[in-house]
């Protein structure tokens, strides 16, 4: 076995062992920097694995434990999984660096170690949701991710965050329950939990016509369950409060990464277990497509009405997740590939926006009302530039990542018979709506402060870690906007090897 085959498992193992150790290691700063170092190591390991697997042009299954399939547990990895893991680990590290100052202000020093424990568990969950080849293991780490995400919302320990956490927890448990029930039904009619065996059993059932109604029911429940957890419209009501009230690092991680893990798992189940032909046969993709473009439009409408910067970004996430579900709903390999690219773009862009807003708000006593942020970009220009890059990417300006994502969706729609016109129309409408709240926000932060009622803006304290995070996240957005063809090639090949 090549040593590189062990890197995915070692990455998961490292984050989980670190989480266990941090629960007993004293010192807030020590816990923080250990976590940063571990995330950086996992990023390097994932990039090395990505380089190996792309050159090998293959996918591999890694059996954990001494029992082979169908009794043992497996992870399966290929180019797409390596790419997702690299981005998830890198963005986790940069989000932690970008929100360092606010994290130490918002979180009690005695709880910092526990916050770092939860961050490590979130990364472990994201890696497993990308790598897993076993449906029940996916459920286990869905629950771990839910608990860790709820802890990251309430770690700020204020009234609004506690209320948001309770709402988030109720909705997440509903989604987890639907997914678990679908797995139970799937196991009952197939006798398997590993994805290769599940795929064979589902294909036989579709061929013979047995349990087709049960398959349709459990596929619908699985889609709804993961849709609830991934904030698919209309199950998104928990997201603005949870992401809008949390500390900067938590908001960046939750909005940019956590909800993407569930979308990645949904894609994996569609492609690796049920196949797109089965999904189209039950018209599940049509429902996902409709909910996706509804989220794109109505999420943007809600963002336009918002006066709080972080809540505006949270509603924007609903709209951007709508793109992902619209791509999945196209029901074609091209649509799935476009959805995966959108996951990568949003993973870089939304943390960039949250970190930039956190830096801008630090000049006005952390007041995140859009009106209070007027002119703050002059006090911290790099954050203003970072916000501008992220916002223009969301709008879809050429050379930015968001434009490349929309081009991919438009191209993918050509391969459908009935959805091309609606897809192109919704892309155009959504772009206009995005511009209606992002462009005024850019103008606002760069405008001269003339209103005496505004809080006095001071010079932002120097924060090298936030500076580095903003620069690297912005570089990621620009890289994906300019060099998107090689990335799409990796995604397409990764989907073929799933």
Number of C-alpha atoms within 10 A of each C-alpha: 6 7 7 17 16 13 18 25 17 15 24 20 13 17 25 20 13 18 24 14 14 25 17 11 11 13 14 20 13 14 23 21 14 14 23 20 12 18 26 18 18 26 22 16 22 28 20 15 26 26 15 18 23 18 10 11 13 16 17 13 14 19 16 13 10 9 11 12 15 15 12 13 21 22 21 19 25 27 29 29 28 28 23 26 28 22 21 28 27 23 28 30 25 29 29 28 24 30 26 20 20 17 23 16 11 16 17 15 15 11 15 24 25 22 28 24 26 25 27 27 25 30 28 23 26 28 26 27 30 28 28 24 26 23 23 20 17 22 18 15 20 28 16 16 25 20 17 21 27 23 21 29 29 24 24 23 16 13 11 16 23 20 16 22 26 16 17 25 20 12 21 25 17 17 23 23 18 21 27 22 15 22 20 15 16 21 16 11 16 16 14 22 23 23 23 15 17 23 21 14 19 22 16 13 16 15 10 10 10 13 13 15 11 14 22 17 15 21 24 21 20 23 25 20 27 26 24 26 28 26 27 28 24 15 19 21 17 20 25 23 21 31 29 26 24 27 28 29 27 31 28 30 28 26 28 28 26 24 26 28 27 24 27 23 22 21 23 21 21 22 20 18 23 21 17 21 13 21 20 15 11 16 16 18 25 18 14 26 24 16 20 26 27 21 30 31 23 20 27 29 19 17 27 19 11 18 14 18 23 26 22 24 27 30 29 29 28 31 30 28 29 28 30 31 30 30 32 28 26 30 27 19 18 22 26 27 27 30 30 25 28 24 25 23 29 26 29 30 29 29 34 33 28 33 32 30 26 25 32 32 25 23 22 22 13 15 17 20 17 19 17 27 28 26 21 29 29 20 21 21 17 18 27 23 18 27 28 24 23 30 26 23 28 28 23 25 18 15 18 28 33 29 22 25 29 24 16 22 28 20 16 23 24 16 16 16 9 11 15 17 14 12 23 18 12 17 21 14 14 26 21 14 21 27 19 16 22 24 14 13 21 20 14 19 26 20 15 13 19 9 10 7 8 13 16 12 20 14 13 18 12 11 14 12 16 24 18 14 24 28 16 18 27 25 16 21 24 23 16 24 22 14 13 18 13 10 15 19 14 21 24 20 17 23 22 15 16 18
